[in-house]
Amino acid sequence: MPYIESGQRKWFDDDLQRLGAKLARVATAGDLNYILTKIILAYLGNEPHYLEFNAAVGILECVKQELYRRRVAPYEDEKIKENGDAY
């Protein structure tokens, strides 16, 4: 989960807000893929071992699941109400 202490968030937030503003204007799926890849590669460092690879994959999986839980599922529920359920 992406929940870290608020004091620690402040250290990241200014840079992330600037990046988010850029993404909102010009980003494609390829741009986002590139950015996430570069962040993960920076996390891995120059000589990663299995532990770092495993952590990176786990982080990406958790990000995916949290995005689905918090944003996609409610969106889908709203569309079911609007258009009717397929099941």
BELQUI-V204939 format. One record per residue. N is the residue number from 0. RES is the residue in one small letter. PHI is phi in whole degrees, -180 to 180 (NA if undefined). Layout:
n->{N/N}
res->{RES/RES}
phi->{PHI/PHI}
//
This chain:
n->{0/1/2/3/4/5/6/7/8/9/10/11/12/13/14/15/16/17/18/19/20/21/22/23/24/25/26/27/28/29/30/31/32/33/34/35/36/37/38/39/40/41/42/43/44/45/46/47/48/49/50/51/52/53/54/55/56/57/58/59/60/61/62/63/64/65/66/67/68/69/70/71/72/73/74/75/76/77/78/79/80/81/82/83/84/85/86}
res->{m/p/y/i/e/s/g/q/r/k/w/f/d/d/d/l/q/r/l/g/a/k/l/a/r/v/a/t/a/g/d/l/n/y/i/l/t/k/i/i/l/a/y/l/g/n/e/p/h/y/l/e/f/n/a/a/v/g/i/l/e/c/v/k/q/e/l/y/r/r/r/v/a/p/y/e/d/e/k/i/k/e/n/g/d/a/y}
phi->{NA/-88/-101/-123/-59/-61/-63/-74/-61/-57/-65/-98/-61/-61/-64/-68/-66/-63/-63/-60/-64/-65/-63/-64/-91/-132/-74/-111/-60/-64/-60/-64/-59/-60/-62/-64/-61/-64/-65/-64/-62/-65/-61/-69/78/-78/-133/-69/-113/-54/-57/-70/-60/-61/-63/-62/-64/-63/-61/-62/-64/-66/-61/-60/-66/-68/-60/-63/-64/-89/-119/-76/-59/-62/-61/-62/-61/-65/-67/-61/-63/-73/-113/93/-83/-91/-98}
//
